[in-house]
Amino acid sequence: MAHDLSNYRKSYEKQELLENNCPENPIELFQQWFLHADASEMVDEANAMTIASIGLDGFPKSRVVLLKKYTWEGFIFYTNYNSEKGKAIAANNQVCLSFFWPALEQQIIIKGIAQKLAENLSDGYFESRPDGSKLGAWASNQSDVVASREALDNNLKSFEKKYENQEIPRPDHWGGFLIKPVSIEFWQGRPNRMHDRIRYTLQKDFSWKIERLAP
């Protein structure tokens, strides 16, 4: 089977990204873009981001996770530490995040260093989750092979019974990662494939070097 996509064309003409509109700190620009995306009716789940890591098998792997918080320090998401991604990050904590909002013709690519979030912060977020999500964190051995959907559902039922009318604690194997950026690239689509690409690179004195990249 073959399907030729070579004739697919789109002209990007909605916005521009110029150096004189770039703040010194990329987190400021990230916040401007994120708030715009989050407020747009054309963007569904603005906080959906792709995280790429190097697996224990040596292959890179990307998957979509949800950004739950960002600060001046970096970007936070939560996962099962025993999952495929959790084990990959434990072995190599250099990761890449990316946001793509096609309706806005914008992309953000973040290279960073991942570290486990403090336990009290993971506890605080876990407590805010619905009970169903809390139970799911216990019931699913994320990335493990399971015999069937029925087996997975039965495991959930067992935890529902175990924690019936009780507070559901956070599993030790579940928590947050903070991604501390070392490079953030902002991509704005432009006509004729002459896109705007502005890259911020963290320096030794913790300032940010700003450069324009060729599209």
C-alpha positions in Angstrom: 0.0 0.0 0.0 1.3 3.5 -0.9 -0.2 6.9 -0.3 1.6 9.9 -1.8 1.5 12.9 0.5 3.9 15.0 -1.6 1.2 17.4 -2.8 0.0 18.3 0.7 0.6 22.1 1.1 -0.2 24.7 3.7 0.9 28.3 3.8 1.7 29.5 7.3 0.7 33.2 7.6 -0.9 33.8 11.0 1.8 35.4 13.1 5.5 36.3 13.3 8.2 36.0 15.9 10.9 38.7 15.9 13.8 39.3 18.2 12.5 42.6 19.5 9.4 40.8 20.8 11.5 38.2 22.8 11.9 38.7 26.5 15.2 37.9 28.1 13.8 34.8 29.9 12.2 32.1 27.7 9.7 31.2 30.4 8.1 34.6 29.9 7.6 33.9 26.2 6.4 30.3 27.0 3.8 31.8 29.3 2.6 34.3 26.6 2.3 31.5 24.0 0.7 29.0 26.4 -1.9 31.4 27.7 -2.8 32.3 24.2 -3.1 28.7 23.2 -5.1 27.8 26.3 -7.6 30.6 25.6 -8.0 29.7 22.0 -11.2 27.8 21.0 -9.1 26.2 18.2 -6.7 24.4 20.6 -7.8 21.3 22.5 -5.7 20.5 25.6 -3.0 23.2 25.2 -1.1 21.4 28.0 -0.6 18.2 26.0 3.1 17.8 25.2 5.3 15.1 23.7 8.2 13.8 25.8 11.0 12.0 24.1 13.5 9.9 26.1 16.1 7.2 25.3 14.8 3.8 26.3 16.7 1.0 28.0 16.8 -0.7 24.5 18.7 2.3 23.1 15.9 3.5 21.0 14.4 7.0 21.4 10.7 7.0 22.1 8.1 9.8 22.2 4.7 9.9 23.8 2.1 12.5 24.8 1.8 13.5 28.5 0.1 16.4 30.2 1.9 19.4 31.6 0.5 20.0 35.1 2.6 23.0 36.1 5.3 25.3 34.9 7.5 27.6 37.0 10.6 29.7 36.5 12.5 26.5 37.3 10.9 24.3 34.7 8.0 22.0 33.6 6.2 19.4 35.7 4.3 16.3 34.8 3.4 13.1 36.7 3.8 9.4 35.9 4.4 5.9 37.2 8.2 5.8 38.0 8.2 2.1 37.1 6.8 2.7 33.6 8.8 2.5 30.5 9.3 6.3 30.4 10.1 6.3 34.2 12.8 3.7 33.8 14.2 5.5 30.7 14.4 8.8 32.6 16.1 7.1 35.6 18.8 5.7 33.3 19.2 8.9 31.2 17.6 12.1 32.5 18.2 14.2 29.3 14.8 14.5 27.7 13.0 16.6 25.1 9.5 18.1 25.4 7.5 19.6 22.6 4.3 21.4 22.2 2.6 21.7 18.8 -0.5 23.9 18.3 -1.2 23.6 14.6 -4.2 26.0 14.7 -1.8 28.7 15.8 1.1 27.5 13.6 3.3 27.3 16.6 5.7 24.8 18.1 7.9 24.8 21.2 10.8 22.4 21.7 12.4 22.1 25.1 15.6 20.2 25.9 16.1 19.6 29.6 17.3 17.6 32.6 14.6 15.6 34.4 14.6 15.1 38.2 12.1 13.6 40.5 9.8 16.1 42.2 9.9 16.4 46.0 7.6 13.8 47.6 5.5 16.4 49.4 4.8 18.1 46.1 3.8 14.8 44.5 1.6 14.1 47.6 -0.1 17.5 47.2 -0.9 16.9 43.5 -2.1 13.3 44.1 -4.5 14.5 46.8 -6.1 16.8 44.2 -6.9 14.0 41.8 -10.3 12.3 41.5 -10.6 9.0 43.3 -10.8 7.1 40.1 -7.5 8.5 38.9 -5.9 7.7 42.3 -7.1 4.1 42.1 -5.8 3.8 38.5 -2.3 4.7 39.8 -2.5 1.6 42.0 -4.3 -0.7 39.6 -2.1 -0.2 36.5 1.5 -1.5 36.4 2.1 1.0 33.6 3.9 -0.5 30.5 3.7 -4.1 31.8 2.1 -6.7 29.6 -1.4 -7.6 30.9 -3.3 -10.8 30.2 -6.5 -9.0 29.2 -8.7 -6.0 29.6 -10.7 -8.1 32.1 -7.6 -8.7 34.2 -6.9 -4.9 34.3 -10.5 -4.1 35.3 -10.5 -6.8 38.0 -7.3 -5.3 39.4 -9.0 -1.9 39.6 -12.0 -3.5 41.3 -9.7 -5.0 43.9 -8.3 -1.6 44.8 -11.7 -0.1 44.9 -12.7 -2.6 47.5 -9.4 -2.2 49.4 -9.8 1.6 49.7 -13.6 1.7 50.0 -14.5 4.6 52.4 -10.8 5.3 53.0 -8.3 8.0 52.0 -6.3 6.7 49.0 -2.6 7.3 49.5 -0.1 8.0 46.8 1.9 4.9 45.7 5.6 5.3 46.2 6.1 4.4 42.6 4.0 7.3 41.3 5.0 11.0 41.3 6.2 14.0 39.4 9.2 14.9 37.3 10.5 18.4 37.0 12.2 19.2 33.6 14.8 21.9 34.0 15.3 23.5 30.6 18.7 24.0 29.0 17.4 25.0 25.6 14.0 26.3 24.5 13.2 26.8 20.8 10.1 28.7 19.7 8.9 28.0 16.1 6.4 30.2 14.4 5.1 29.2 10.9 5.7 31.8 8.1 5.0 31.9 4.4 7.2 30.1 1.9 8.6 27.8 4.6 10.7 30.7 5.9 9.6 30.0 9.4 10.7 32.0 12.5 12.9 29.9 14.8 14.2 31.6 18.0 16.4 29.5 20.3 17.2 30.3 24.0 20.3 28.5 25.4 21.1 28.5 29.1 24.5 29.9 29.9 26.9 29.1 32.8 25.9 32.3 34.5 22.2 31.3 34.2 21.5 34.0 31.6 19.9 33.0 28.3 21.6 33.3 24.9 19.0 34.2 22.2 19.7 33.2 18.6 17.7 33.0 15.3 17.9 29.7 13.5 17.5 29.2 9.8 14.2 27.4 9.0 
